Amino acid sequence: MKLLYQLNAAFTALIIIVMSITAFFVYSLLMDMLIQDEQRQLKGRAELLIDLINDQDADRTPELSQLIQDRNYPILLFDSENGEILFRTMPASIAASWMERYEEELEGEEVWESDGEKYVVYDFPVNAGNSQILVMATPLNDLQAVQSVFAIRMIMVFLIGLLLALIVSYILTWRLVTPLTKLKQEVKKIEKRRFDDVKQVQASGEIKEVEQSVRHMAAELARYIHSQKQFFQNASHELKTPLMSIQGYAEGIRDGIFQGEAAEKGLTVMVSETERLKKIVNEMILLAKLDSSEDVYHPEQTDITEVVIQARDRLIPLANDKEMTIDLNGGPSFYSFVDGERILQAIINILSNAVRHGTHHVAVDIETAAEQMKVRIKDDGTGIPEELLPQMFERFIKGKEGETGLGLAIARAIIERSGGTIQAYNRDDQPGAVFEIRFQRKDELL
């Protein structure tokens, strides 16, 4: 069953249950209300009757006669001590039955029964000795007729209310389900990898949040698939180059084309290309493990400031070879729950990249706060080409002096795995590039 029909059925069932319970209690209480109201009227008529009897004015005699002869209000006046009926406007059998049962059964009751008929009564003594009892009665059938009329009208109101509730329910559920139906169509597009065809769905509340998440997911999937395609293309290119060199020299030595010093040179190139190929493969495996495996990342409480200092110390020989300096503007210790060895590898990758592209010096600035640490690595080279900035941390994206094109990608994977962020931009005050890393303080693994 579709969600629209399920919601309508659930809402209808809820309305029927609520209205049925309400109708049951209203119908049950209605008779009590009618009886109480009828007793008030009987009391008023009884007081009027006593007033007319006590008033000797001849002008009110017709009024008294009309009140006594009103068949809707049977009257009984009897003497309970003598067992004598003084006056009645009801059948003798009913009057006698009530008089006999009055003191034992009927006194104080709201509804009296006799000969299979029920009456709403009001009784009170009319003399000082409380022996003469006046009883005013109304057949209960009259009240039941009023109750039936009310029940019919209540059923009509119930049906009209139910119809209106169904209309409102359909409108509300339609407004709720329509965006979900459209969202389902957009998800189908994602399933078929038609990411460019995913459109915005007009919705509100939580559905709007889900819709935004779906569109964001489509964009991320499109970007991921594109990056994977680019990765495989670049990987095949990077792996093919050393393999072709190895194959060419190996075939040349086998066929005797390279001999003597040429063969020795060929062997040297083959070993060098093998090492390069091994490095590319190892870095690709590391990237894959960082994305999916827990075994390659072992977090513990680590002083990241000390890790940055260690990375600087390891890069000093490389800087000395290029007659460069690495200036470190350190800060206080900053502890976080990360893998110190992996963070060291990431900082070395970024710092070595700065040394390769720098001219005279590289600056490492450390800023620490209560919950955040910021590391800026700045070189004085030519900077990063603008077209390369958006892809700086993609795999196999490298500059003129790059090696495998995986170093920065590995650094970003490690830093993000550690709960940090990294970005690259060119300096404003002078030529050169800046790599900015932010770490958050963590007491446990995220």
Secondary structure, DSSP 4 states (H G I P E B T S, - for coil): --HHHHHHHHHHHHHHHHHHHHHHHHHHHHHHHHHHHHHHHHHHHHHHHHHHHH---GGGHHHHHHHHT-TTS-EEEEETTTTEEEEESS-HHHHHHHHHHIIIIITT-SEEEETTEEEEEEEEE-STTS-EEEEEEEEHHHHHHHHHHHHHHHHHHHHHHHHHHHHHHHHHHHHHHHHHHHHHHHHHHHHTT-GGG-------HHHHHHHHHHHHHHHHHHHHHHHHHHHHHHHHHHHHHHHHHHHHHHHHHHTTSS-THHHHHHHHHHHHHHHHHHHHHHHHHHHHHHHH-STT---EEEEHHHHHHHHHHHHHHHHHHTT-EEEEE--S--EEEE-HHHHHHHHHHHHHHHHHH-SSEEEEEEEE-SSEEEEEEEE-SS---TTTGGGTTSTT---TT-SSS-HHHHHHHHHHHTT-EEEEEE-SSSS-EEEEEEEE--SS--
